Amino acid sequence: MSEPMIVLDRVSRSFGELCAVDDVSLEIGAGEFFSMLGPSGCGKTTTLRLIAGFEEPDVGRVMLAGEDVTLVSPRRRNVNMVFQDYALFPHMSVAENVEFGLRLRRVARDQARERVAEMLTVVQLEGLGQRRPAELSGGQRQRVALARALVNKPAALLLDEPLGALDLKLRREMQLELKRIQKTTGTTFVYVTHDQEEALTMSDRIAVMEGGIVQQLADPRTLYEQPRTAFVAGFIGTSNSIRLEVSRREGELAVMELDQGMRVVAPDPGGSAPRLRITVRPEKIRIGGSSNGAGSRIRGQVVERIYLGSLSQTVVEIATGERLVVHELNDDEAAAVAPGDQVTLSWAERHSLIVDSDDGPQREERS
């Protein structure tokens, strides 16, 4: 990671008896697209407001570009914020909206016009400077808000679910557009969302939050392939959770033996715990897999089969009484099964990921 642009050092913020942010430490690199992901009430927006200066931490420090800004007012912090409500001035043209912040800073008119024109090119709105916001599409208005926030060249741009008001198709287009703009400008983006697809699509790194705590901080692939907690596994994509009762330990594997040669295996984390909680992704499971090899093999009954276009989703109730979701591409190799069929499921031992139990949120380990 590059040198940190933003540092949160053991920051906490409470509202009455509610601890919205609980001892959070983060380092966000200069030029990074960083996302905070989690359900409503997890503390991500409060964390963003602490960075912006709209909230003051009860304890801890907020650093911006190496400077302690914990007690610095929002207007004196070199950050800008974009909300879901774009708050464009309806009586102003696109160019006037973008120029507004420069006028407040008394930037010379010629220089301001040059920077506005440059920023409209970056957000691909050149030629639309004289239009009013009402004459623009939702995606175009979003880009005007971005241009207005970026034209002052902030050290960081803070975005609080800015795509929430857009329809699905436009939201997906804007995800790619936001990433392009961030790469073009090199500005540090800090993005708040509850949409895991948005976070996975755009982010260099993601902090998954729950209960005011960062449960895991990693790049998108690591979060998906190696979730550290049951919450992260369930929140990032679809995941299956199985309680593994350890029958024996076999080399580097923990094994749960079932009847008729069936078993569930997972990499052994060490220790002597008699029960483990594992998760396995739906696309890692095969229907009708081989009964040979060292992986997991378990029998079950098909409960539901759903056609999802490129994929088929099959729900199977297994011998332990738990239900597993299986995703298969709809190609020539897809299994032909229907509700009521008895099937065997299989997956490699490396795809059994050991996660914590649901006893409570775990803190991200600090390096």
SULWO-V419087 format. One record per residue. PSI is psi as a letter, one per 20 degrees, with the letter a starting at -180 (none if undefined). Layout:
psi
PSI
PSI
This chain:
psi
q
r
p
p
h
p
p
p
n
l
p
q
p
q
n
c
i
p
o
h
p
n
l
p
p
q
p
o
q
p
j
q
o
p
q
p
p
r
r
p
j
i
j
g
h
h
g
g
h
h
g
h
j
i
q
p
q
g
r
r
q
p
p
o
l
i
p
o
j
g
j
p
q
g
i
j
p
l
q
q
q
p
r
h
o
h
l
q
o
h
i
q
r
g
g
h
g
h
i
g
h
h
g
h
j
l
p
q
g
g
h
g
h
g
h
g
g
g
h
h
g
g
j
l
j
p
i
j
h
i
q
q
h
i
j
q
r
g
h
g
h
g
h
g
h
g
g
h
h
i
h
j
l
q
h
q
p
p
o
n
l
i
j
h
i
q
r
g
g
h
g
h
g
h
g
h
g
g
g
g
g
g
h
g
h
j
q
p
p
o
p
p
q
i
o
h
g
g
g
h
g
h
q
g
q
p
o
p
q
p
k
j
q
o
h
q
o
r
r
g
g
g
g
g
h
l
p
i
r
h
g
g
h
h
h
o
a
p
q
p
p
p
o
o
o
o
h
r
p
n
d
j
q
p
p
o
p
a
q
l
j
q
q
p
q
q
p
p
i
r
a
k
p
i
q
q
p
q
q
p
q
h
i
i
p
p
p
k
r
q
i
r
r
i
a
q
p
q
q
r
p
p
h
q
p
p
p
k
d
i
q
p
p
p
p
p
p
r
h
i
i
r
p
q
p
p
p
q
q
m
a
i
i
q
p
n
r
r
p
h
q
p
r
p
q
q
q
q
h
i
i
o
p
p
r
r
r
k
h
r
q
q
q
p
p
p
none
